[in-house]
Amino acid sequence: MALINYITQIQFDYGAVRLLAGECERFGIRRPLIVTDAGIRAAGLLDKVIDALGPNFAAPVFDATPPNPNEAAVRAAVELYRANDCDGVIAAGGGSSIDLAKGVAVCATHEGPLQSFAVIEGGLARITAKTAPVIAIPTTAGTGSEVGRGAILILDDGRKVGVISPHVVPKVAICDPELTFGLPPMMTAATGMDAIAHCLETFMAPAFNAPADGIALDGLWRAWRHIERATRDGSDRAARWNMMSASMQGALAFQKGLGCVHSLSHSLGGINPRLHHGTLNAIFLPAVIAFNSSAPSMQEEGKLARIAQAMGLASGDDVGDAIRTMTATLGLPRGLAELGVTRDLFPRIIAGALKDHSHKTNPRDASSEDYAAILEASM
C-alpha cells in the first residue's frame, strides 16, 4: 500500500526570516535554543536570525555544529538546552545544523542515547510527540533537511545513521533565498549537486508516489538550469531562488526513499567525516544511474527518458555523462581518488552501505559485488 503524506509548512520568500518571531509565538516557543555553526556566526547570518527573533525571546546559541554532526555535539547541545530550560529549537544553517537540531529535539525530550533513536536500531518506534518543536532556517540550497523527516548523524561508534520520524519534521521551514547570497562558489556547487541527487534518486526509487515524482522532476528542472548561474554569481536572485526551491522539493519528495547513492555516501561519510556529502553524491550518481537503468520500475515507467527531458537532454543514455560534465564544469572533484579515497576502504564502505536505510529503497537490490563495481566506476 502506498503512503503519501505531506505535513510541512513552508514560508518561502525573500526576507522570509522576518517571520521568525511570529512563527515561534504560533508554536508556543518562548525559550528557543538556536543551533548553528561558527561559519554562520562569522558570516553575519546568525545576527539576522537574532534580529528577526527580537527582544522578547531568550535564546542561547549553540554554534559548535561540526560539518558532519555527531553524537558528541548532540550531547553538548542538549546540555545547553536543558540548562536554559528551553522549549524549542531554531536551526539556522545548512543540513548539518538542521540535522543536529533534530537530534537535540529528540534527545532533550526522551531518555536514552542517540543510538537508540537510529532507524536501524528500531528508533522509529521510540520517537514520540514529546519531541521538541523545531523551526528550520536553511542557509544553503542542498540537503532540504528543513522539510525532511530525518536527520543524518554520526554515532560515537563511527556509524552514520538516520534518525527518522514524522515527529522530527520541523514545524515550519523558513526558506529565505537572501540567506544564501554569501555562500561560497564551491559550497554552492556541492550543495546544489546534493539537491540534484535528491531529486534524481527519489524519482528513481520504486515506491508509488506520483506527487513526489512530479515534485522531484520539477526540482531537477530548476536545479539543472540554475546551478551554474548560482555558482558563478552568488547574488543572482533568480538562480538562488530556484536552487533553494529545488533543494526543498528534493527533500519533500524523498519520503519515497533514496538509494545506493546515499547508502554509499552515508557509509563513506561516516568513515571520513571531512568528505562533503553533496560532493560524494555527485561522484556516485553516474555509476548508480547506470546500475539502476535495467531495473523493471525504471524501464516500465520510462524513468531515464523522463529524467533526460527534465535536464534538457536528447536521451536517457546521456544522463550519466551530463552529470560528469556538470561536476567538472562546477569545479568539483570528479572521482573518489581526487578525495584521497583508496581501494582498501572498499570493504568498509560496502559493509556500511548494505546496512544503511537508503539501501533498501533502491530500484535494484545491490549486492556486495555490485557496490564494489559502483565504487570502482566512481574512482
N, C-alpha and C positions, 0 to 999 in steps of 0.2 A: 504494500500500500504506500502511495506517495504522501509525504508530509510537506506541505507548503505553508510557510509561516514567516510573515514579515512584521516585526514588532518595534523597530527602531524609529524614534522621532528624530528628524534631521533639520537643523536650521542651517541653510546654505545661502550665503551671500557675502559680497564684500562688506566688511565691517560687522559681520555677524557676532564677533566676540563681544560686542557691546550688550548682547542679550544675556550675558552670563549671570549677573545678579538676579535677574528675573527668573531664570531657569532654576537657580538654587532655591529661591523662595517657593517656586512651584512644587518642588520635590521635598520641601521641608528641611533643607540642608542649611544649618546655621554655623557650623564649625567644620568647614571642609579642610582636608589635607590636600595641598597641591603637590602632585608628583610630577617631576620634570627632570631635566638633566643640566649639567653645568653649561653646555653649549647654548641651550635655550636661554639661560640666565644671561650669559655673556652677549648674546645677540640682541638683548633688549626685549625679547618676546615675553618673558616672564613678567616684566613691568607692565606690558599691555594687558596681560591677564589679571594682574593685581589691580590695575586701574579700573578695569571693567567690573571687577568684583565690588569695588567701592569700600567705603569706610565701615559699613555695617556688619562686615563679616571678619571674624578672627580666623586667619588661615596660615597655619605653619606650613613651611615648604620643605619637602624632601627633594634635593636636587642632585642626588648621587646615583641616578639610574645609569647602569653600565650599558654599553652598546648592545649587548645581549643580556637581558635581565635575568638575574639568578636568584636562587633561594636566599642567599645571604642578604641581598638587597631587599627582598620582601620582608625578611625578619626585621631589618633596621627600620624600614618604613612603617611596619606595623607597630613597632615600639613607639615611634613618634606619634602615630595615630592615637594609640591608647593613652600616651602621656598627656595629650592635649584634649582628651575626651571628644574626639572628632565624631562626626555623624555622617560623613560622606567623603568622596574623593573627587578631586578635579584633576584630570590628566591633561597635561599640556606638553606636547612634543610629538615625536614620531611613534612608530609602533612599539618601540622599547618602553617608553614612558607609559603609554596606554596599557600595554600588557602588564607592566609592573603594577600599575594602579589596580587592575583587575585582580591580580594576585593578592594585593593588600586588602581589597574589598572582601575577598573570601576569607583570608587567614585572620583578619582582625575580628571577624564575627563568628568564626567556627573554631572548634577545638581540633587540634591535630596539626602535623607538619604539612608543608606544601605538597609533599609527595603523595599524601593520602587523597589529594583532590585531583591528581592527574587522571585523565580519562582511561589510560591503560592500566591504572591501578584501581579501577572501579569508582573513581572520584565523582562521576556524574551524579550518582545517587546520593552523595554526601553533601552536595552543594544545595543549600536551601534558600528560601526567600529572605532569610536573615542577612544575606549578602548586602553590604553597604552600597548605597546608590553611587554610581559613577557618572560624571559628566566629562565627556571626552572632547578635547580641542586639538585636532591634528595640526601639526606644523610642517608635515611632509605630505607628499602625494604618492603613496606606495602601498602600505600594509592594509589600509582600510579598517584597522582594528577598532576605529571609533564606532563602527556599526556591527562588529563581529561578536559572535557568542563565545569566543575562546581567547585564551592567552597562551603564548608560547614562552616557556620559562625553563631555565637550566637548573636542574636539581643539584644538591650537594654531591651526588654521585656522578655527575657529569652528563646525565641524560637530558636531552632537550625534549620536553614533553608538552602536551596540550592540556590546559585546564579549561574544560568546555562545559557550558551550561547556559540555558536561557537566562539564568539569574545573573550572569556576568555581563550581559549585553548592557552597554551604557544606557542610562535613562534618556539621554539626549546627546546627539553629536552636533557640535557647533563647528561647522565647516566654513572657514573664512579664508578664501584664496589669498588674501593680502598677507596672511601669516607665512606664506611660502615664498614670498618675493626674494628674501635674502638667502634662500637655500643655495649652497654652492653647486656649480655645474655637475660635478661628479656624483654628488648626493642626489641631485635632481634626476640624473640618468639612472642611477642604481635603484632608487625608489620607484621611478617610473617603470622600469623593467619589471619590478616586483608587481606593480598593478597590472601590467600586461600579462604576466604569468598567471595571476589570479583569474583574470578574465578568460584566458585560454584554457587553463587546466580545469576550472569548474565547468566550462562549457563541454569539455571532453568527458567529464565524469558521467557515468551511465545512468544515474538516478533520474527519474522523470520529474522535471520541474520546469515547465515551459516558461513561466515568468522569469525564473533565474537565467534560463538560456537567453532570453531576449535582453535582459539587463546586461549579461556578460558580453554579448556581441556588440551592443551599443557602447559599452565601456571600452571594449577593444578598439572600436572605430574611433572613438575620441582620443584614446591614448596613442594609437599608432600615428595619427595625423598631427599630434601636438608635442610629442616627447622631444623631438629635435629642436623645435622652437623654444620650448621651456628650458631646455639645457643651454641653448645658445644665448638666450636673452631672458634672464630670470624675472624681468619686470614686464614681460609680455602678458597682459591681463587675460586675454582670451586663452592663451596656452595654459596659464596657471589655473584658470577656471576649469578647463576641460580635463586637465590632469588630476585635479582634486576630485572632480566628478567621477572620472574613470576609476580612481582608487576606491572611492566609496562604493561604486557599482560592483567592482570585483568582489569586495567583501560581502555586499548584500547577496551576491549570487553564490558564494561558496558555502552556503548552507547545504548545497548539493554534495559537497565533498571536494577534495582536491585529488592528488595522485602522486605518481612517482617523482615528479619534480620536487615536490615539497617533502616527501619522505626522505629523499636523498639530502636536500638542503638542511632539513632539521637535524639529520644524523651528523652530517659533516660540520654543521654549525655548533653542535654540541661538543664535537672533538676539538674544534678550533674556533672558539667564540670570537676571534678577531676577524673572521671572514664575514663579509656583508651578505645578508640573506638574499637581497634582491639581485646582487651580482651572481650569486650561485644559481639562482633561478634562471637567469638569462643564459648561463652556460649550459645548464641541463636541458633547457626547453627543446632544442632541435632534436637531440637524441631520443628524448621521451616521446615527442610527437611522432617520430619515425617508428618507434616501437608500438605506439598506440594505433597507428594508421590501419592495421589489419584487424582491429577489434570489431566484432559484429555490430556493436552500437555505433561505432564511428562510420562504418560503411553503410548500414541501413538508413541512417539519417543524413548521409552526405555531409558529415561534420567538417571534414577538411575543406571541402568546396565552400561551405558557408563561412568558415574562418578566413579563407582566401578572399572572399567577397568583402568581408568587413575590413580587411587590410588593403584592399585595392589591388590584389594580385590576380594574375591570369588563371592560376591553377593551384589546387591544394598541394601539388608537388613542389611549389615554390616557397611554402611557408617556412620550412626549416632554414633554407638559405637566406631568406629575407631577415629572419631573426639574427642569424650570424652577422649579416651585413650591418644591421642596425646596431648591434652590440659594438662592432668595430667602429662604426661612424660616431657613436657616442663617446668613444674613448675608453670603454670598459674592457677588462680582461676578456680574452676570447676563449680561454681554456683553463682547466684546473692547474696545469703546470705553471702558468703565469702567477698563480696564487701560492705556489710552493707545495701544492698537494702532490704526494708521491704514491706510487702504486702499492707500497707496503701498507698504506692505510685502507686499501680497498676492503679487506675482510671486516674491519671495524665499522666502516661506513655502511656496508651491506647488512651487517647484523643489526645496526640501529634502524636502517630503513625498513627492514622486514617487520620490526616491532612498532613502527610509527603508525599513528592512527590514519594518516593520509594514504598509506599503502593499500588499505582495504577498499578505497573508493576509486582506484584507477580503473579505466575501462578494460585493461588486460591484467591478469594476475601475473606479477613479476616474480620470477624465481631468483635465487642467488646468482645463477649464471646470467640471467637477463640483466640484473643490476650491474654485474661485472662488465657486460658488454656496453651498457649505457655509460658507465664510468670511463671505460677505455675510449669510447667515441667522444667523450667530453674533455679529454686531456688536452 
